């Protein structure tokens, strides 16, 4: 019979920072106790010292004791091999023998040798050990992983295959399992992610081809697009393999997590589907989406490093003064005064966004479009008065870049945020030898309503802090370490 491991508390912890209410845990354990679940993976045991991570990330002994008092199931924990490559770090396993039956090691297949050496040391401490090989969609016939199958056979108890990107298809999974089973006889397991909504069919394919363990979570709660649903695999096994599953208990178990689903809304979406289709880190895709700098197509090009060759930007003039126009709402509020200021003085305009470009079509100044991300795709036609565009040192491949004379920066050395419109604009200012750098429309955020707001606020502030020239803000701003000056005072000075 297939052995089932529920890893809700570990994988689901990515949404709750590994904090769960004690009452929920107690009820979870009560219902799991009545179901044919063989193992509960209760969380991580970790060395990480910075940032906040909750109870089920560090698993104090008192927590494990509480769990053991409420469950007779075998308990598993997970270690990340990136943290535990030194033997002394394994001191965190001291005193856990009476609570933990299985230690699972999450590892990149490129680091399989490190995981095997770690497994040897953990087995000597009396634990069963599983290696969870991640990113299995990246494994091909020549991968170094396959050279270590003999060592895996000799030194671990279970080999789990983890479809980290949710990008495996059944036929490829079938090939992988058969290839591995030709070399080893230890039990195999499968852990599916649901980016392409294939975790269930892949699990059935894995069972059909002889895996012994299957991972799942309640309502699919898990990192990114989530996992195989515990209630789904149990319902299937009840109907097809005569497993004794009390559907009333299963219903009560899923009911426990409905409020968390409503709060965190895990499950697949277009971003996860794309990351699965291209075997990309879903974290990278989501981070790019959150800052709204790239379209979905551009994100794929960015991650796959599909860059475009453009001439290096080497301006043939200097400009003592520049104005960088951002996307904040205060540009519209103070538009008339900004335009009066620009008409009264000789100044180069740098548009760090396409948002307000057409509002300055009556200004007789050199106007440069600082193209960040795929911003050029957000406007149908580049205004004729815009002299040219300048983009980052590694511009993504975009056909629309051909619609304007476009150059790329050779480098941006003052900040790590090389794709930021502010970084590009400031680098252009440097190359123009600007002494006076004015900014409008960099309002900042008086209230942070989303991760995007927080990211952009922090990004811009760090860029400002690292730039070695004075920046003069002519419209109100919430950024710090700047010179604040009124646009109306500036008008009177010219």
C-alpha positions as MATLAB code, in Angstrom:
seq = 'XXXXXXXXXXXXXXXXXXXXXXXXXXXXXXXXXXXXXXXXXXXXXXXXXXXXXXXXXXXXXXXXXXXXXXXXXXXXXXXXXXXXXXXXXXXXXXXXXXXXXXXXXXXXXXXXXXXXXXXXXXXXXXXXXXXXXXXXXXXXXXXXXXXXXXXXXXXXXXXXXXXXXXXXXXXXXXXXXXXXXXXXXXXXXXXXXXXXXXXXXXXXXXXXXXXXXXXXXXXXXXXXXXXXXXXXXXXXXXXXXXXXXXXXXXXXXXXXXXXXXXXXXXXXXXXXXXXXXXXXXXXXXXXXXXXXXXXXXXXXXXXXXXXXXXXXXXXXXXXXXXXXXXXXXXXXXXXXXXXXXXXXXXXXXXXXXXXXXXXXXXXXXXXXXXXXXXXXXXXXXXXXXXXXXXXXXXXXXXXXXXXXXXXXXXXXXXXXXXXXXXXXXXXXXXXXXXXXXXXXXXXXXXXXXXXXXXXXXXXXXXXXXXXXXXXXXXXXXXXXXXXXXXXXXXXXXX';
ca = [
       0.000    0.000    0.000;
       1.065    3.568   -0.705;
       2.314    5.426    2.352;
       0.974    8.951    2.725;
       2.845   11.898    4.192;
       0.947   15.072    4.975;
       3.280   18.093    4.929;
       0.736   20.872    5.487;
       2.536   22.369    8.470;
       5.857   22.513    6.647;
       4.828   23.468    3.095;
       1.828   25.504    4.175;
       4.051   27.472    6.497;
       5.307   29.492    3.545;
       2.039   31.419    3.749;
       1.797   31.830    7.528;
       5.516   32.302    8.293;
       5.185   28.902    9.991;
       2.838   30.163   12.679;
      -0.411   28.289   13.253;
      -2.920   28.751   16.036;
      -2.577   26.064   18.699;
      -6.287   25.189   18.526;
      -6.050   24.580   14.776;
      -3.039   22.319   15.279;
      -4.804   20.332   17.964;
      -7.855   19.779   15.763;
      -5.652   18.990   12.759;
      -3.867   16.292   14.735;
      -7.154   14.897   16.047;
      -8.583   14.435   12.553;
      -5.339   13.212   10.966;
      -5.208   10.572   13.689;
      -8.403    9.041   12.294;
      -7.209    8.937    8.686;
      -4.799    6.579    6.898;
      -1.930    9.071    6.972;
       1.393    7.414    7.795;
       3.619   10.433    8.425;
       3.117   14.050    9.379;
       5.890   16.425    8.374;
       5.580   19.008   11.118;
       7.956   21.680    9.852;
      11.563   22.705    9.462;
      14.356   22.494   11.961;
      16.484   25.477   11.041;
      19.593   27.505   11.859;
      18.451   30.757   10.255;
      19.032   33.610   12.685;
      17.767   36.731   10.865;
      14.206   37.584    9.896;
      11.013   36.317   11.496;
      10.065   32.671   11.080;
       7.496   31.005   13.283;
       7.108   28.063   15.610;
       6.959   25.367   12.938;
      10.123   26.625   11.262;
      12.272   26.124   14.353;
      10.221   23.421   16.131;
      11.203   23.865   19.785;
      11.191   20.627   21.751;
       8.072   21.758   23.631;
       6.251   22.045   20.296;
       7.316   18.546   19.267;
       6.276   17.245   22.659;
       2.828   18.822   22.234;
       2.437   17.227   18.801;
       3.537   13.838   20.040;
       1.048   14.003   22.900;
      -1.768   14.461   20.388;
      -0.666   12.087   17.646;
       0.536    8.512   17.292;
       1.605    9.117   13.685;
       5.242    9.019   12.685;
       6.656   12.527   12.619;
       9.035   13.927   10.036;
      11.007   17.163    9.900;
      12.846   18.805    7.036;
      16.363   20.233    6.923;
      17.644   22.420    4.114;
      21.068   21.115    3.113;
      22.230   24.691    2.464;
      22.113   25.269    6.224;
      23.426   21.940    7.496;
      26.557   21.224    5.515;
      28.681   21.379    8.686;
      28.376   18.526   11.157;
      28.232   20.782   14.214;
      24.988   22.260   12.884;
      23.402   18.869   13.447;
      23.433   19.564   17.166;
      19.914   20.833   16.522;
      18.869   17.192   16.244;
      19.932   16.404   19.813;
      17.078   15.233   21.967;
      14.681   14.756   19.051;
      14.961   10.978   18.808;
      11.914   10.321   20.978;
       9.755   12.560   18.784;
      11.036   12.329   15.208;
      11.068    9.200   13.045;
      12.193   10.663    9.714;
      14.538   13.491    8.732;
      14.089   14.744    5.176;
      16.859   16.650    3.426;
      15.831   19.177    0.777;
      18.571   19.464   -1.820;
      19.348   20.781   -5.248;
      20.338   17.774   -7.406;
      23.619   19.561   -8.150;
      24.424   19.263   -4.429;
      23.448   15.615   -4.069;
      26.919   14.653   -2.816;
      26.574   17.082    0.097;
      23.136   15.678    0.940;
      24.450   12.097    0.923;
      27.303   12.970    3.292;
      24.829   14.711    5.565;
      22.503   11.706    5.444;
      25.307    9.423    6.651;
      25.830   11.584    9.730;
      22.116   11.791   10.512;
      21.613    8.037   10.184;
      24.360    7.510   12.761;
      22.176    9.466   15.164;
      19.418    6.889   14.786;
      17.038    8.608   12.378;
      15.640    7.339    9.103;
      16.701    9.729    6.378;
      15.052   10.767    3.123;
      16.568   12.973    0.470;
      14.085   15.251   -1.269;
      15.648   15.915   -4.666;
      14.218   19.188   -5.946;
      13.902   20.555   -9.488;
      13.442   17.109  -11.018;
      12.191   18.676  -14.240;
      15.800   19.765  -14.851;
      17.148   16.204  -14.752;
      18.274   14.800  -18.073;
      20.240   11.681  -18.956;
      23.601   13.400  -18.446;
      22.863   15.048  -15.099;
      25.446   14.434  -12.379;
      22.657   13.257  -10.060;
      22.509    9.860  -11.758;
      26.165    9.170  -10.948;
      25.278    9.089   -7.252;
      22.497    6.504   -7.332;
      24.745    3.792   -5.874;
      25.644    6.078   -2.965;
      21.966    6.906   -2.478;
      21.125    3.201   -2.366;
      23.705    2.594    0.360;
      23.189    5.644    2.538;
      19.571    6.780    2.639;
      16.214    5.189    3.397;
      13.883    7.021    0.996;
      14.456    9.031   -2.178;
      11.753   11.612   -2.802;
      11.341   13.207   -6.208;
      10.157   16.817   -5.925;
       8.575   18.601   -8.877;
       9.554   22.017   -7.503;
       8.427   23.993  -10.532;
       5.240   21.977  -11.044;
       6.435   21.485  -14.604;
       6.665   17.701  -14.982;
       4.459   15.860  -17.424;
       3.431   12.249  -16.777;
       5.553   10.743  -19.557;
       8.691   12.502  -18.316;
       7.986   11.453  -14.741;
       7.508    7.881  -15.923;
      10.919    7.952  -17.609;
      12.589    9.361  -14.511;
      11.119    6.800  -12.121;
      11.956    3.882  -14.398;
      15.515    5.146  -14.878;
      16.064    5.457  -11.138;
      14.435    2.125  -10.288;
      16.865    0.371  -12.623;
      19.677    1.370  -10.282;
      18.223    1.438   -6.766;
      15.786   -0.591   -4.699;
      15.118    1.745   -1.785;
      11.614    3.261   -1.535;
      10.785    6.195   -3.789;
       8.440    9.057   -3.056;
       6.829   11.835   -5.077;
       6.069   15.433   -4.100;
       4.097   17.325   -6.733;
       3.440   21.042   -7.141;
       0.363   22.263   -8.916;
       1.518   25.044  -11.254;
       0.062   23.260  -14.284;
      -2.640   21.503  -12.250;
      -0.852   18.204  -12.839;
       0.011   17.251   -9.258;
      -2.831   14.719   -9.050;
      -2.308   13.046  -12.429;
       1.455   13.014  -11.845;
       0.911   11.406   -8.463;
      -1.226    8.698  -10.047;
       1.495    8.182  -12.660;
       4.092    7.917   -9.907;
       1.989    5.341   -8.039;
       1.438    3.386  -11.237;
       5.194    3.248  -11.770;
       6.023    1.997   -8.325;
       6.646    4.863   -5.905;
       6.065    3.982   -2.274;
       5.423    7.411   -0.690;
       3.195   10.315   -1.711;
       3.245   13.839   -0.248;
       0.136   16.000    0.067;
      -1.272   18.966    1.990;
      -4.719   19.942    3.223;
      -6.529   21.830    0.459;
      -3.221   21.889   -1.408;
      -1.790   24.488    0.991;
       1.813   24.971    0.005;
       4.460   27.181   -1.450;
       3.502   29.000   -4.623;
       0.832   27.138   -6.556;
       0.472   24.554   -3.809;
       0.526   20.788   -3.719;
      -1.501   17.654   -4.189;
      -4.572   17.917   -1.971;
      -4.658   15.427    0.895;
      -8.438   15.197    0.646;
      -8.185   14.429   -3.083;
      -5.706   11.577   -2.830;
      -7.576   10.101    0.139;
     -10.892   10.265   -1.733;
      -9.271    8.587   -4.718;
      -7.684    5.839   -2.609;
     -10.982    5.208   -0.840;
     -12.865    4.750   -4.108;
     -10.167    2.910   -6.091;
      -8.068    1.045   -3.536;
     -10.498    0.480   -0.641;
      -8.592    2.644    1.841;
     -10.554    3.165    5.025;
     -11.279    6.873    4.880;
     -13.966    8.467    7.042;
     -15.296   11.166    4.748;
     -16.938   13.012    7.646;
     -13.569   13.319    9.352;
     -11.970   14.361    6.078;
     -14.623   17.040    5.663;
     -13.953   18.426    9.150;
     -10.216   18.423    8.437;
     -10.563   20.506    5.263;
     -12.984   22.853    7.003;
     -10.192   23.814    9.413;
      -8.170   25.412    6.621;
     -10.908   27.245    4.711;
     -10.305   30.533    6.505;
      -6.592   30.304    5.729;
      -7.382   29.668    2.057;
      -9.613   32.740    1.987;
      -6.871   34.796    3.609;
      -3.862   33.642    1.564;
      -5.549   32.480   -1.654;
      -2.951   29.879   -2.566;
      -3.295   27.860   -5.729;
      -2.200   28.203   -9.313;
      -2.506   31.343  -11.413;
      -1.043   32.579  -14.671;
       2.320   33.402  -13.099;
       2.657   29.936  -11.620;
       1.488   28.333  -14.849;
       4.146   30.214  -16.780;
       6.873   29.367  -14.259;
       5.805   25.727  -14.495;
       5.732   25.728  -18.282;
       9.262   27.108  -18.468;
      10.675   25.406  -15.340;
      11.367   28.754  -13.709;
      11.637   29.651  -10.048;
       8.105   30.724   -9.186;
       9.527   33.077   -6.557;
      11.381   34.990   -9.286;
       8.290   35.244  -11.464;
       6.137   36.501   -8.586;
       8.718   39.070   -7.488;
       8.904   40.522  -10.996;
       5.116   40.621  -11.220;
       4.722   42.311   -7.856;
       6.763   45.351   -8.884;
       4.795   45.641  -12.161;
       7.896   46.506  -14.186;
       7.599   43.653  -16.652;
       4.812   41.986  -18.545;
       4.542   38.217  -18.329;
       6.288   37.768  -21.654;
       9.068   40.117  -20.627;
       9.551   38.235  -17.352;
      10.248   35.045  -19.258;
      12.754   36.853  -21.448;
      14.346   38.444  -18.398;
      14.768   35.216  -16.453;
      15.974   33.387  -19.561;
      18.452   36.218  -20.181;
      17.108   36.999  -23.653;
      18.891   40.329  -24.043;
      19.118   42.691  -26.981;
      22.273   44.145  -28.493;
      22.115   47.939  -28.664;
      24.769   50.620  -29.113;
      26.326   51.947  -25.913;
      24.985   55.322  -24.817;
      27.703   57.974  -25.230;
      26.049   61.412  -25.318;
      27.616   63.989  -27.616;
      26.584   66.927  -25.426;
      26.586   67.964  -21.779;
      23.695   69.363  -19.780;
      24.262   71.344  -16.614;
      20.686   70.670  -15.479;
      18.282   67.772  -15.936;
      14.783   67.071  -14.738;
      13.740   63.471  -14.072;
       9.979   63.031  -14.326;
       8.565   60.151  -12.290;
       5.142   58.560  -12.233;
       3.715   60.076   -9.047;
       0.348   61.825   -9.015;
       1.890   65.161   -8.057;
       3.158   65.650  -11.611;
      -0.416   66.309  -12.745;
      -1.176   68.472   -9.733;
       1.811   70.739  -10.397;
       1.988   70.239  -14.171;
       1.538   73.866  -15.188;
       4.266   75.069  -12.832;
       6.643   72.281  -13.908;
       6.174   73.322  -17.531;
       6.758   76.996  -16.726;
       9.999   76.055  -14.996;
      11.121   73.997  -17.990;
      10.271   76.777  -20.452;
      12.251   79.339  -18.451;
      15.546   77.443  -18.321;
      17.746   75.300  -20.498;
      17.270   71.804  -19.117;
      17.236   68.224  -20.383;
      14.162   66.170  -19.574;
      14.491   62.506  -18.645;
      11.204   60.600  -18.580;
      11.553   57.685  -16.155;
       8.055   56.525  -17.098;
       5.881   56.711  -20.181;
       2.983   57.939  -18.065;
       3.348   61.682  -18.603;
       5.458   61.875  -21.756;
       2.759   63.295  -24.023;
       2.007   66.102  -21.564;
       5.375   67.667  -22.369;
       5.081   67.732  -26.154;
       5.150   71.553  -26.154;
       8.459   71.838  -24.300;
      11.397   72.662  -26.547;
      14.060   70.672  -24.687;
      16.021   67.530  -25.325;
      13.806   64.734  -24.019;
      15.132   61.267  -23.252;
      13.073   58.195  -22.428;
      14.710   56.079  -19.691;
      13.286   52.686  -20.621;
      12.991   50.304  -17.682;
      11.623   46.798  -18.008;
       9.245   46.664  -20.934;
       7.907   50.172  -20.313;
       8.135   50.920  -24.017;
       5.253   48.511  -24.637;
       2.923   50.637  -22.505;
       2.608   53.371  -25.126;
       1.270   52.874  -28.633;
       3.474   55.497  -30.303;
       6.632   57.143  -29.052;
       6.041   60.932  -29.191;
       8.023   62.540  -32.005;
       9.525   65.141  -29.677;
      11.266   62.385  -27.682;
      14.813   62.430  -28.991;
      15.816   58.869  -28.097;
      15.603   56.133  -25.485;
      18.188   54.724  -23.086;
      17.757   51.394  -21.363;
      19.600   49.245  -18.827;
      22.953   47.517  -19.473;
      21.066   44.262  -20.165;
      17.918   45.231  -22.085;
      15.412   42.470  -22.681;
      14.647   41.621  -26.288;
      11.725   43.791  -27.400;
      10.705   44.488  -31.001;
       9.304   47.865  -29.939;
      12.791   49.089  -29.069;
      13.263   49.374  -32.827;
      10.552   52.051  -32.951;
      12.862   54.643  -31.395;
      16.569   55.421  -31.578;
      17.644   53.432  -28.575;
      20.852   52.898  -26.660;
      21.893   50.888  -23.645;
      23.982   51.977  -20.695;
      27.417   50.423  -20.511;
      27.084   49.946  -16.746;
      25.410   51.199  -13.592;
      27.877   51.001  -10.736;
      26.307   52.962   -7.893;
      23.458   50.522   -7.125;
      22.412   46.904   -7.490;
      19.028   47.976   -8.900;
      20.166   48.191  -12.499;
      16.703   47.795  -14.039;
      15.116   50.584  -12.042;
      13.866   53.606  -14.008;
      15.402   55.856  -11.355;
      18.794   54.130  -11.654;
      18.749   54.449  -15.442;
      17.734   58.105  -15.204;
      20.458   58.953  -12.701;
      23.102   57.179  -14.780;
      22.028   59.239  -17.795;
      22.377   62.359  -15.625;
      25.922   61.356  -14.727;
      26.869   60.825  -18.357;
      25.479   64.275  -19.194;
      27.692   65.776  -16.431;
      24.616   67.329  -14.829;
      25.294   69.474  -11.774;
      21.642   70.183  -11.023;
      19.455   67.077  -10.915;
      15.807   67.932  -10.314;
      13.113   65.350   -9.702;
       9.331   65.657   -9.887;
       6.727   62.947   -9.455;
       8.709   60.929   -6.931;
       6.008   61.194   -4.308;
       6.930   58.138   -2.282;
       4.213   56.342   -0.360;
       2.491   57.861    2.662;
       0.678   54.556    3.063;
       2.052   51.189    1.940;
      -0.875   49.201    0.563;
       0.942   46.294   -1.082;
       4.246   44.446   -1.429;
       4.754   46.415   -4.628;
       4.564   49.728   -2.764;
       6.996   48.502   -0.121;
       9.434   47.147   -2.691;
       9.433   50.298   -4.833;
       9.722   52.574   -1.802;
      12.713   50.634   -0.497;
      14.276   50.356   -3.954;
      14.083   54.076   -4.664;
      15.304   55.000   -1.192;
      18.340   52.747   -1.510;
      19.119   54.185   -4.952;
      18.874   57.718   -3.537;
      21.124   56.798   -0.622;
      23.794   55.305   -2.877;
      23.903   58.116   -5.470;
      26.824   60.482   -4.896;
      25.319   63.696   -6.252;
      22.740   66.014   -4.719;
      19.166   65.343   -5.765;
      16.705   68.239   -5.663;
      13.039   67.274   -5.355;
      10.719   70.020   -6.645;
       7.424   68.337   -5.735;
       6.538   66.932   -2.296;
       8.084   63.569   -1.469;
       8.261   61.024    1.329;
      11.814   59.983    0.457;
      14.638   60.804    2.874;
      18.199   62.078    2.479;
      17.231   64.489   -0.277;
      17.073   68.240   -0.852;
      13.457   69.383   -0.864;
      12.744   72.541   -2.793;
       9.482   74.012   -4.031;
       8.794   74.132   -7.765;
       7.365   77.608   -7.148;
      10.575   78.848   -5.548;
      12.492   77.351   -8.474;
      10.342   79.299  -10.955;
      11.166   82.592   -9.203;
      14.903   81.824   -9.254;
      15.008   81.675  -13.030;
];
